[in-house]
Amino acid sequence: MTSPLPSLARVAIIGGGPAGLMAAEKLATAGAVVTVYDRMPTVGRKFMMAGRGGLNLTHNEPLDNFIGRYGAAAARLAPVLEAFPPSDLRAWCESLGVETFVGSSGRVFPKTLKASPVLRAWLRRLDSLGVKFALRHTWRGWKGKGDLAFTDAEEKNIAVQTEATILALGGASWPRLGSDGGWVEILRAQGIAVAPLRPANCGFIAPWSDLFSARFAGQPLKPVTVSFGSKTLQGEAVITREGLEGGVIYALSPALRDTIEATGSAVLTLDLRPGLSVETLTRRLQTPRGSQSASTYLRKAAGLSPLALGLMRESLGKAALPTETEALVALIKNTKITLTATAPIARAISSAGGVSLDVLDAHFMVKKKRGLFVIGEMLDWEAPTGGYLLQACFSTAVAAAKGVEDYLRQSTSPPPAA
Ligand SMILES: Cc1cc2nc3c(=O)[nH]c(=O)nc-3n(C[C@H](O)[C@H](O)[C@H](O)COP(=O)(O)OP(=O)(O)OC[C@H]3O[C@@H](n4cnc5c(N)ncnc54)[C@H](O)[C@@H]3O)c2cc1C
């Protein structure tokens, strides 16, 4: 049996997103005196936003595959994902009275789809556990002998002493929801290694002509097959005023981003008629065009939408559409779009980069600043959409809460008898 926590062990959790709230639940359950600090007037704003299009909590697939989604951080996150796997996350959600289900793609959602019923029930539970909330408190770093330094809504300085602190400040996407990456410089000033925050699961900039942008911005491109490097994916993309975004683009975003950073651009290959083979398209485009315009002919013979035709024209720049069947088919199956930059991080679904996993122990405690833990999206891992983001936030929170418990027990236990 584990010993109880020292009475009145105070833990500050800074950041009331899913990671911070899960750590708060675990530690309050263990008997710690927990206060959650957040700069916003309410907690869980990004969690609520994540629920807008259906809250994708986690993913239902063999755990080895699941862990593989975290790329370079997979080995480091494996123990915490095994200790609090997707099945535990589903059980937790159901313990709040919100059933979950597996969608056709393996994504796991609450039956309510929205985040609000989950958050409401969760906040009731935290309240019953005695968790306190200090909202409109912006964390500024440390002052004096290591007190946490906050400013409140009136810009008044507030110093807080605790036995342990968990930072759960999120990344830098959607800053209006609270997480803006302002913590990066505070931690670097303490000598804590932080990899630059970069957009992940993000859109990209393409040099559209004004005409194309005005006509097609906001339109979905589906179905489309998109290839980059060794990956070919079918799905949906959306044209934006400045470029492209959407599921298939997000899925290719790490490789696209890294290539653009290294070489200045990345060339995507689109198959605009993935349902038709080269042979079928060739046969269809051998029918005489007669007096039809090129657009009408291609729309009728190849089933190309005005958007697909627009993309073909954009890829050619000033050159005209080819008239020869073979070249036309090749263009439909291999339309090249050059991407020149990532869309701003403020519009990305998540951030890559963050606190280096190398400076943390197995429970996410900063090795050189004992008693300080870091969890959630502010850690240096990235993953695709599909529930992997929230799962890692929850799993790292559970691991750190256990680490805080161990730390509190050790740091307050009496020295061994001589
Ligand atoms: C549009 C959108 C849809 C998404 N959909 C999904 C999805 O379906 N499934 C999925 O897995 N993931 C999804 N995500 C990603 C997911 O929401 C995030 O990965 C997750 O919320 C990160 O949790 P976190 O607790 O680490 O940080 P956050 O949720 O960002 O919480 C951080 C908290 O820290 C507070 N904070 C920051 N700085 C300070 C400071 N200096 N002082 C005090 N407080 C501070 C912020 O106000 C915020 O409340 C989506 C994201 C977006 C933007």
The ligand as a Gaussian input file, in Angstrom:
#p B3LYP/6-31G(d) Opt

LIG

0 1
 C       -9.471000      23.402000     -33.949000
 C       -8.807000      22.317000     -33.155000
 C       -9.361000      21.031000     -33.158000
 C       -8.723000      20.004000     -32.445000
 N       -9.300000      18.771000     -32.434000
 C       -8.674000      17.760000     -31.765000
 C       -9.262000      16.472000     -31.705000
 O      -10.397000      16.252000     -32.174000
 N       -8.555000      15.474000     -31.091000
 C       -7.318000      15.692000     -30.532000
 O       -6.701000      14.738000     -30.029000
 N       -6.798000      16.928000     -30.480000
 C       -7.442000      17.958000     -31.090000
 N       -6.896000      19.218000     -31.053000
 C       -5.652000      19.433000     -30.272000
 C       -5.925000      19.473000     -28.752000
 O       -7.028000      20.309000     -28.479000
 C       -4.679000      19.975000     -28.017000
 O       -3.581000      19.144000     -28.363000
 C       -4.877000      19.964000     -26.498000
 O       -5.908000      20.857000     -26.106000
 C       -3.590000      20.362000     -25.774000
 O       -3.851000      20.237000     -24.400000
 P       -2.928000      20.933000     -23.305000
 O       -3.633000      20.721000     -22.011000
 O       -1.538000      20.482000     -23.460000
 O       -2.935000      22.486000     -23.703000
 P       -4.154000      23.510000     -23.934000
 O       -5.413000      22.810000     -24.178000
 O       -3.665000      24.465000     -24.952000
 O       -4.270000      24.246000     -22.523000
 C       -3.256000      25.096000     -22.073000
 C       -3.822000      26.055000     -21.040000
 O       -2.755000      26.822000     -20.505000
 C       -3.208000      28.173000     -20.343000
 N       -2.013000      29.041000     -20.370000
 C       -1.124000      29.183000     -21.368000
 N       -0.161000      30.060000     -21.023000
 C       -0.471000      30.492000     -19.762000
 C        0.163000      31.375000     -18.843000
 N        1.308000      32.020000     -19.115000
 N       -0.414000      31.545000     -17.630000
 C       -1.562000      30.895000     -17.308000
 N       -2.199000      30.050000     -18.131000
 C       -1.650000      29.837000     -19.346000
 C       -4.129000      28.388000     -21.501000
 O       -5.046000      29.444000     -21.235000
 C       -4.826000      27.035000     -21.624000
 O       -6.033000      26.987000     -20.883000
 C       -7.520000      20.264000     -31.721000
 C       -6.991000      21.558000     -31.719000
 C       -7.626000      22.586000     -32.420000
 C       -7.025000      23.966000     -32.381000

